[in-house]
Amino acid sequence: MTPILFYGPMARDEAIKRASKIGRPISEPFGDKGLKVDDSRKIVLLAGSSGVGDLPPSIVVGPLDNATPEAADALLKTLEDLAEGPLRIVLWADYLKGVIGTIRSRTLSKWCPPSKTYLDPLDWIQPAANDLCKAVVVGDEIKVLEILSEKENKKYFSELLEAFSKALSVEVVKGNIKVLNIWNELRTFLDGKGSYLLGIKIILGNM
């Protein structure tokens, strides 16, 4: 069975629900504080469990975007070795692009928005991105820093910047040259995971 990789604000909750639906959970979720190699080893040991009753054993693993490289590689090997076994592994991540490509290619990914279904995966954070765009356009650095320092915006910083880039593109089309440099630099930034400080530097450095 191909594992499902849930990602987004509600990914952990959805992963737990899925694990209970397709099997019987045999442990607490793995990796809440960052997946380590030891966690992957424990998963291999649990693979020998036959579960309880008619349901196969299941476990939840994540957030994979916060896993050490060694743990991610070990988990990848585990997914390959246990593909035909009884253990059902349900994966989750906050940020899909933060998960190594080899794991993404071996899973079915599913977006989990905050509280309702959105037509666009960025819709839930677009209002904050629009406010950020307005603050940039008028040159309000204090407001920019306030928005960027909010807890949820820091946690989902890459998603915020992607939505922010959409808002900036509207300004570029309208001929607002002031935001053109920010927009161009962000397109390069978003090709990789980037960093929080670099993102702030790009924005403030071009205001």
Secondary structure in CASP SS format (residue, H / E / C, confidence):
PFRMAT SS
TARGET T0000
AUTHOR 0000-0000-0000
METHOD secondary structure of the structure
MODEL  1
M C 1.00
T C 1.00
P C 1.00
I E 1.00
L E 1.00
F E 1.00
Y E 1.00
G C 1.00
P C 1.00
M C 1.00
A H 1.00
R H 1.00
D H 1.00
E H 1.00
A H 1.00
I H 1.00
K H 1.00
R H 1.00
A H 1.00
S H 1.00
K H 1.00
I H 1.00
G C 1.00
R E 1.00
P E 1.00
I C 1.00
S C 1.00
E C 1.00
P C 1.00
F E 1.00
G C 1.00
D C 1.00
K C 1.00
G C 1.00
L C 1.00
K C 1.00
V H 1.00
D H 1.00
D H 1.00
S H 1.00
R H 1.00
K H 1.00
I H 1.00
V H 1.00
L H 1.00
L H 1.00
A C 1.00
G C 1.00
S C 1.00
S C 1.00
G C 1.00
V C 1.00
G C 1.00
D C 1.00
L C 1.00
P C 1.00
P E 1.00
S E 1.00
I E 1.00
V E 1.00
V E 1.00
G C 1.00
P C 1.00
L H 1.00
D H 1.00
N H 1.00
A C 1.00
T C 1.00
P H 1.00
E H 1.00
A H 1.00
A H 1.00
D H 1.00
A H 1.00
L H 1.00
L H 1.00
K H 1.00
T H 1.00
L H 1.00
E H 1.00
D H 1.00
L C 1.00
A C 1.00
E C 1.00
G C 1.00
P C 1.00
L C 1.00
R E 1.00
I E 1.00
V E 1.00
L E 1.00
W E 1.00
A E 1.00
D C 1.00
Y C 1.00
L H 1.00
K H 1.00
G H 1.00
V C 1.00
I C 1.00
G H 1.00
T H 1.00
I H 1.00
R H 1.00
S C 1.00
R C 1.00
T C 1.00
L E 1.00
S E 1.00
K E 1.00
W E 1.00
C C 1.00
P C 1.00
P C 1.00
S C 1.00
K C 1.00
T C 1.00
Y C 1.00
L C 1.00
D C 1.00
P C 1.00
L C 1.00
D C 1.00
W C 1.00
I C 1.00
Q H 1.00
P H 1.00
A H 1.00
A H 1.00
N H 1.00
D H 1.00
L H 1.00
C H 1.00
K H 1.00
A H 1.00
V H 1.00
V H 1.00
V H 1.00
G C 1.00
D C 1.00
E H 1.00
I H 1.00
K H 1.00
V H 1.00
L H 1.00
E H 1.00
I H 1.00
L H 1.00
S H 1.00
E C 1.00
K H 1.00
E H 1.00
N H 1.00
K H 1.00
K H 1.00
Y C 1.00
F H 1.00
S H 1.00
E H 1.00
L H 1.00
L H 1.00
E H 1.00
A H 1.00
F H 1.00
S H 1.00
K H 1.00
A H 1.00
L H 1.00
S H 1.00
V H 1.00
E H 1.00
V H 1.00
V H 1.00
K C 1.00
G C 1.00
N C 1.00
I H 1.00
K H 1.00
V H 1.00
L H 1.00
N H 1.00
I H 1.00
W H 1.00
N H 1.00
E H 1.00
L H 1.00
R H 1.00
T H 1.00
F H 1.00
L C 1.00
D C 1.00
G C 1.00
K C 1.00
G C 1.00
S C 1.00
Y H 1.00
L H 1.00
L H 1.00
G H 1.00
I H 1.00
K H 1.00
I H 1.00
I H 1.00
L H 1.00
G H 1.00
N C 1.00
M C 1.00
END
